[in-house]
Amino acid sequence: MTLLYRSTRGPKSSALTASAAILQGLSPDGGLYVPTATPQLDLDLSQLPNMTYKQVAFHVLQAFLTDFTDSEIQTCVDAAYDEKFDDPQIAPISHHGDDFYLELFHGATIAFKDLALSILPHLMTTAAKKNHFKKEIVILTATSGDTGKAAMAGFADVPGTKIIVFYPSQGVSAIQKQQMITQVGDNTYVVAINGNFDQAQTNVKEIFNDKAFMEQLADHGYQFSSANSINIGRLVPQVAYYFWAYGQLVKQHAVQNGDPINFTVPTGNFGDILAGYYAKKLGLPVNRLICASNQNNVLTDFFKTGYYDRIRPFFTTTSPSMDILVSSNLERLVFDATGEDDDQTAAYMHELETAGHYQVKPDVLERLQANFSADFASADDDRQAIANVYDQTEFAIDPHTAVAKAVADKYRQDTRDDHPMVIVATASPYKFPNAVLSAIEGQDVQVDGLDAVTQLQSTIKVPLPKAIQTLFDAKVRHNETVQPDEMQAAIKNILKID
Ligand SMILES: *Cc1c(COP(=O)(O)O)cnc(C)c1O
């Protein structure tokens, strides 16, 4: 039976196949695509400890993407999880102190988005073939640093695609900028804008909504698409690593097959932790999912009170990928907790857009709290967590992972819950060398960029990942800078449209 996907804001009757939902990205009514039934996993949990990452990913994708053939799924999995990852296990689990760390930072850009973005291009081009798309897919993204680079690494040289990324020339870290301007691939285009991330993002949205421009592109054989985290093709591959992690814990005799474990997830857009909830729905023995926020703690308040309020000060933190006040993927969980009530979900989201806040009903809150706990880490908690873990175990964690570690500790203190704890480690310390060094040394260090990488390595002695090594002598390939109002012109120039 084919599993269909529907909008969180629209009727079940308008559901699409998985491949069509991947191509669409966002539903035309503004909602997000979700499965219309619980996917059926063709896998006995007891097999997990003996499976490779690729085998686990295959089974999970097979459960969700039922209109893909087994051989199509296998081809996508093989193309994604290969030597681009600098660990043959893809997502190794390490044990330090009381915690297990699910290391999701061994891919091309040393952050967890690689797990999804290394397979999304292959899912998209396969979906395009299945739906008899003749046009070339052009991915258009504005990035504050991580997503754009991970998307480019995924799409680089994938036939039938081009990717154009805009980034704020002053708004990314030194390492991130170096990563951008040296991106390889004949189909990758990187443009800096003289402006901030919001301007880049707003203009990209306007370009997507410009019907005349979209028609002009279509006439030239191009179809725009987006690689952001609301695409179901990004969410599904993330479910795999929760199953994988469980299997590895059983293999390491940390838990007996069938006994539940906890996950603490450093959260921004709610994509990563939602995948954990989907894993639980598919039958993975998960006790609690602990949602960890930084100072931008809108989700902590939401899970405690059922009141979502985006009207609040915005903090710039050392965990920038979690500096988010509107968590897009939360809509999928809210839809689930309303008992799949699309009218109610649409009403909440409308209130969020217009008034800036919404309050869920008590029964909805109760369902949310049945599976999730939430807390946040201050800047000080974050520094302390990096320093403590390093002092006690010599394991260096990045500031995002440290948010999760600080919250996991608070959670255990508050609840005395002693189920085995997996902390989802979302970035390599080498991606944020200044913050990690400052925390470990107990004072703000002045070095940044590659100099800080070198200094951090002489402290922690962890081999440099390929992604960083190659930065030292990579050639600059992209040096175009435009004004925010010239973005559309830049696209036309790249695609040779006049
Ligand atoms: C994107 C990101 C997160 C947040 O993940 P969400 O799916 O947006 O909740 C956490 N840590 C790092 C390093 C990230 O890049």
The ligand as a Tripos MOL2 file, in Angstrom:
@<TRIPOS>MOLECULE
LIG
   15    15     1     0     0
SMALL
NO_CHARGES

@<TRIPOS>ATOM
      1 C1         20.5970   23.0560   12.6520 C.3       1 LIG1
      2 C2         21.3630   22.7300   13.8830 C.ar      1 LIG1
      3 C3         20.7350   22.4570   15.1150 C.ar      1 LIG1
      4 C4         19.2350   22.5310   15.3010 C.3       1 LIG1
      5 O1         18.5580   21.5110   14.6100 O.3       1 LIG1
      6 P1         17.0030   21.6790   14.2890 P.3       1 LIG1
      7 O2         16.6470   20.5220   13.4390 O.co2     1 LIG1
      8 O3         16.8990   22.9880   13.5350 O.co2     1 LIG1
      9 O4         16.2830   21.7080   15.5750 O.co2     1 LIG1
     10 C5         21.5270   22.1160   16.2020 C.ar      1 LIG1
     11 N1         22.8620   22.0830   16.1090 N.ar      1 LIG1
     12 C6         23.5130   22.3440   14.9450 C.ar      1 LIG1
     13 C7         24.9930   22.3000   14.9220 C.3       1 LIG1
     14 C8         22.7880   22.6660   13.7900 C.ar      1 LIG1
     15 O5         23.4450   22.9350   12.6430 O.3       1 LIG1
@<TRIPOS>BOND
     1     1     2 1
     2     2     3 ar
     3     2    14 ar
     4     3     4 1
     5     3    10 ar
     6     4     5 1
     7     5     6 1
     8     6     7 2
     9     6     8 1
    10     6     9 1
    11    10    11 ar
    12    11    12 ar
    13    12    13 1
    14    12    14 ar
    15    14    15 1
@<TRIPOS>SUBSTRUCTURE
     1 LIG1         1 GROUP 0 **** ****
